[in-house]
Amino acid sequence: MSEKPKAPSESAETRWEKWQREGPRPGNRSVDAATVALLRDAQGGLESLMLRRNSKLDFAGGMWVFPGGKVDSGDRSGLEAGDPLAPARRAAVREAREEADIEVAEASLVPFSHWTPPPVAPRQFLTWFFLAPAPDAAVSIDHGEIHDHAWLRPADALARRDRREIELAPPTWVSLNWLRGFERVSDALAAARSREPERFATRIVKLPAGVAALWQGDAGYERGDPDAPGGRHRLYMRDDGWRYERTSAPD
């Protein structure tokens, strides 16, 4: 890590509550995007490359993220329509190059999940998440859009979030939570290849202490009722820590 992690200037709970109060923004159009979790084997177990975004950025400012960004027109050039993964792959490769100076082989990307943000999010990025083995190369950041980087074990990144040393978005948190179940990169990639990429359309609900992100399969998802009896598929984002609960099977 190039510098000591700084405490988030605004907690995720406060950020989501602010968005809830303000409601959907007029003309908030959806934008296709892609991100890639670059993974490497280390002595303490699997590690992922994490980047800290400039805190002054309007979208996800100050958050620790995987390399990624929106799909641009160049990513679509020469491709046949109807295959959303093709331009997303190109975008993930390009963003890894632009944000971390890492050249990733497009063929090495494994589709992992797709995320649709809640309507209250200020930017509607419809994002494909990929996994890929990290090439043996040094990371270089521009200190403009990206201000810091670190190779982190997933469990360590989640623990640092609960200590409020770093800030994570729910899709990043859930991805890291899944990755911490693997010791080796090859095992994580094999597990991702063995299943269809899961789709998450997020709904945010208010709790007595903090908020929760709900997804399909949660009994309270359709009505936005966190107290509805039944299955659970949610991330509690409470003042005393975050906790993922899933009792429903994936679709």
C-alpha positions as CSV (number, residue, x, y, z in Angstrom):
1,M,0.0,0.0,0.0
2,S,1.4,3.4,-1.0
3,E,-0.1,5.3,1.9
4,K,-1.9,4.7,5.2
5,P,-5.7,4.3,4.5
6,K,-7.7,7.4,5.4
7,A,-11.0,7.2,7.2
8,P,-14.0,7.8,4.8
9,S,-15.2,11.3,4.9
10,E,-18.8,10.1,4.6
11,S,-20.1,6.8,5.8
12,A,-22.0,4.5,3.4
13,E,-25.0,4.7,5.7
14,T,-25.0,8.5,5.5
15,R,-24.5,8.4,1.7
16,W,-27.4,6.0,1.1
17,E,-29.7,7.9,3.5
18,K,-28.9,11.1,1.6
19,W,-29.8,9.5,-1.7
20,Q,-33.0,8.1,-0.2
21,R,-34.1,11.6,0.9
22,E,-33.2,13.2,-2.5
23,G,-34.9,10.5,-4.5
24,P,-34.2,9.6,-8.2
25,R,-32.6,12.3,-10.2
26,P,-34.4,13.6,-13.3
27,G,-32.8,12.4,-16.5
28,N,-30.7,9.8,-14.7
29,R,-30.0,7.5,-17.6
30,S,-28.5,4.0,-17.3
31,V,-24.9,3.5,-18.5
32,D,-23.2,0.1,-19.3
33,A,-20.0,-0.5,-17.3
34,A,-17.5,-3.2,-16.4
35,T,-15.0,-3.9,-13.7
36,V,-12.5,-6.7,-13.1
37,A,-11.2,-8.1,-9.8
38,L,-7.6,-8.9,-10.5
39,L,-6.4,-11.8,-8.3
40,R,-3.1,-13.2,-7.3
41,D,-1.8,-15.9,-5.0
42,A,0.2,-14.7,-2.0
43,Q,1.7,-16.3,1.1
44,G,-1.3,-15.4,3.2
45,G,-3.8,-16.5,0.6
46,L,-5.6,-15.0,-2.4
47,E,-5.3,-11.2,-2.8
48,S,-7.2,-8.7,-5.0
49,L,-6.0,-5.4,-6.4
50,M,-8.0,-2.6,-4.9
51,L,-7.9,1.1,-6.0
52,R,-8.9,4.1,-4.0
53,R,-10.8,6.7,-6.0
54,N,-10.2,10.4,-5.6
55,S,-12.5,11.6,-2.8
56,K,-13.4,14.7,-4.9
57,L,-15.1,12.6,-7.7
58,D,-18.8,12.8,-7.8
59,F,-19.4,9.1,-8.2
60,A,-17.9,6.7,-5.6
61,G,-15.5,9.4,-4.4
62,G,-13.0,8.0,-1.8
63,M,-14.2,4.4,-2.2
64,W,-11.9,1.4,-2.7
65,V,-12.9,-0.4,-5.9
66,F,-11.7,-2.9,-8.5
67,P,-10.4,-1.4,-11.8
68,G,-13.4,-0.4,-13.9
69,G,-15.6,2.2,-15.6
70,K,-18.2,2.8,-18.2
71,V,-18.3,1.1,-21.6
72,D,-17.5,3.7,-24.3
73,S,-18.1,3.8,-28.0
74,G,-14.6,2.4,-28.8
75,D,-15.4,-0.7,-26.8
76,R,-18.3,-1.4,-29.1
77,S,-16.5,-0.7,-32.3
78,G,-16.6,-3.6,-34.8
79,L,-18.7,-5.9,-32.5
80,E,-22.0,-7.5,-33.4
81,A,-25.0,-6.1,-31.5
82,G,-26.7,-8.4,-28.9
83,D,-23.7,-9.6,-27.0
84,P,-23.3,-7.3,-23.9
85,L,-20.3,-9.3,-22.6
86,A,-18.1,-8.5,-25.6
87,P,-17.9,-4.7,-25.1
88,A,-17.9,-5.2,-21.3
89,R,-14.8,-7.4,-21.6
90,R,-13.1,-4.7,-23.7
91,A,-14.0,-2.0,-21.2
92,A,-12.6,-4.0,-18.3
93,V,-9.3,-4.6,-20.1
94,R,-9.1,-0.9,-21.0
95,E,-9.9,0.3,-17.5
96,A,-7.3,-2.0,-16.0
97,R,-4.7,-0.5,-18.3
98,E,-5.8,3.1,-17.8
99,E,-6.3,2.9,-14.0
100,A,-3.5,0.5,-12.9
101,D,-1.2,0.2,-16.0
102,I,-2.0,-3.5,-16.0
103,E,-2.4,-5.4,-19.3
104,V,-5.0,-8.1,-18.9
105,A,-5.7,-10.8,-21.5
106,E,-9.3,-10.4,-22.6
107,A,-9.7,-14.2,-22.8
108,S,-8.7,-14.6,-19.2
109,L,-11.8,-12.7,-17.9
110,V,-14.4,-14.8,-16.2
111,P,-17.9,-13.3,-16.0
112,F,-18.8,-13.2,-12.3
113,S,-21.9,-11.1,-11.7
114,H,-24.0,-8.2,-13.0
115,W,-25.2,-5.3,-10.9
116,T,-28.1,-2.8,-11.3
117,P,-28.0,0.0,-8.7
118,P,-31.2,1.2,-6.9
119,P,-33.2,4.0,-8.5
120,V,-31.9,6.5,-5.8
121,A,-28.3,6.1,-6.9
122,P,-27.0,9.3,-8.5
123,R,-25.5,7.4,-11.4
124,Q,-27.1,4.3,-13.0
125,F,-24.1,2.1,-13.9
126,L,-25.2,-1.3,-15.1
127,T,-22.0,-3.2,-14.4
128,W,-20.6,-6.5,-15.3
129,F,-18.1,-7.9,-12.8
130,F,-15.3,-10.1,-14.0
131,L,-12.6,-12.1,-12.3
132,A,-9.1,-12.6,-13.8
133,P,-5.7,-13.7,-12.8
134,A,-3.4,-10.7,-12.4
135,P,-0.3,-10.6,-14.6
136,D,3.1,-10.4,-13.0
137,A,3.5,-6.6,-13.5
138,A,3.9,-3.6,-11.3
139,V,0.9,-1.4,-10.6
140,S,1.1,2.3,-11.6
141,I,-1.7,4.8,-10.8
142,D,-2.1,8.4,-12.1
143,H,-2.9,10.0,-8.7
144,G,-5.7,11.9,-10.5
145,E,-8.8,9.7,-10.6
146,I,-7.0,7.0,-8.6
147,H,-5.2,8.1,-5.4
148,D,-3.9,4.8,-3.9
149,H,-3.8,1.1,-4.5
150,A,-3.2,-2.1,-2.5
151,W,-3.2,-5.8,-2.8
152,L,-5.6,-7.0,-0.1
153,R,-6.9,-10.3,1.1
154,P,-10.7,-10.2,0.8
155,A,-11.2,-10.8,4.5
156,D,-8.7,-8.0,5.4
157,A,-10.5,-5.6,3.1
158,L,-13.9,-6.4,4.8
159,A,-12.3,-6.0,8.3
160,R,-10.9,-2.6,7.3
161,R,-14.3,-1.5,6.2
162,D,-15.8,-2.4,9.5
163,R,-13.0,-0.4,11.3
164,R,-13.9,2.5,8.9
165,E,-10.4,2.6,7.5
166,I,-11.8,2.2,4.0
167,E,-15.1,2.5,2.2
168,L,-16.7,-0.1,0.0
169,A,-19.8,-0.1,-2.2
170,P,-22.2,-3.1,-1.7
171,P,-21.3,-4.8,-5.0
172,T,-17.6,-4.7,-4.0
173,W,-18.3,-5.9,-0.5
174,V,-20.4,-8.9,-1.7
175,S,-17.8,-9.8,-4.3
176,L,-15.0,-9.7,-1.6
177,N,-17.2,-11.7,0.7
178,W,-17.5,-14.5,-1.9
179,L,-13.8,-14.4,-2.7
180,R,-12.7,-14.8,0.9
181,G,-14.0,-18.4,0.7
182,F,-11.0,-19.3,-1.5
183,E,-7.3,-19.7,-0.8
184,R,-6.1,-19.9,-4.3
185,V,-6.9,-18.0,-7.5
186,S,-7.4,-21.1,-9.5
187,D,-10.1,-22.3,-7.2
188,A,-12.0,-19.0,-7.3
189,L,-11.8,-18.9,-11.1
190,A,-13.0,-22.5,-11.4
191,A,-15.9,-21.9,-9.1
192,A,-16.9,-18.8,-11.1
193,R,-16.7,-20.7,-14.4
194,S,-18.9,-23.5,-13.0
195,R,-22.0,-21.3,-12.6
196,E,-23.9,-18.6,-14.4
197,P,-23.1,-15.0,-13.5
198,E,-25.6,-13.9,-10.9
199,R,-27.6,-10.8,-11.4
200,F,-28.2,-8.3,-8.6
201,A,-30.8,-5.5,-8.8
202,T,-30.4,-3.6,-5.6
203,R,-33.1,-2.1,-3.4
204,I,-32.1,0.0,-0.4
205,V,-34.3,0.1,2.8
206,K,-34.0,2.0,6.0
207,L,-33.3,0.2,9.3
208,P,-33.4,1.5,12.9
209,A,-29.6,1.7,12.8
210,G,-28.3,2.1,9.2
211,V,-29.6,0.7,6.0
212,A,-29.8,-2.6,4.2
213,A,-29.4,-3.6,0.5
214,L,-32.0,-6.2,-0.6
215,W,-31.8,-8.4,-3.6
216,Q,-34.0,-11.0,-5.4
217,G,-35.0,-13.8,-3.1
218,D,-35.4,-11.7,0.0
219,A,-39.0,-11.7,1.3
220,G,-38.9,-7.9,1.7
221,Y,-37.5,-7.2,-1.7
222,E,-40.6,-6.4,-3.7
223,R,-42.3,-4.2,-1.2
224,G,-39.2,-2.8,0.4
225,D,-40.2,-4.2,3.8
226,P,-37.1,-5.3,5.8
227,D,-39.3,-6.9,8.4
228,A,-41.3,-9.2,6.0
229,P,-41.1,-12.8,7.2
230,G,-39.4,-15.3,4.9
231,G,-36.2,-15.8,3.1
232,R,-33.3,-13.4,3.3
233,H,-30.9,-12.1,0.7
234,R,-29.5,-8.8,2.0
235,L,-26.5,-6.8,3.2
236,Y,-27.0,-5.1,6.5
237,M,-25.0,-1.9,6.5
238,R,-25.3,-1.0,10.2
239,D,-23.3,1.5,12.3
240,D,-21.7,-1.5,14.1
241,G,-20.6,-3.3,11.0
242,W,-21.8,-4.9,7.8
243,R,-23.3,-8.4,7.6
244,Y,-24.4,-10.5,4.6
245,E,-27.4,-12.7,5.1
246,R,-28.6,-15.2,2.6
247,T,-31.1,-18.0,3.3
248,S,-32.6,-18.2,-0.2
249,A,-30.9,-20.2,-3.0
250,P,-29.7,-18.4,-6.2
251,D,-32.2,-18.4,-9.1
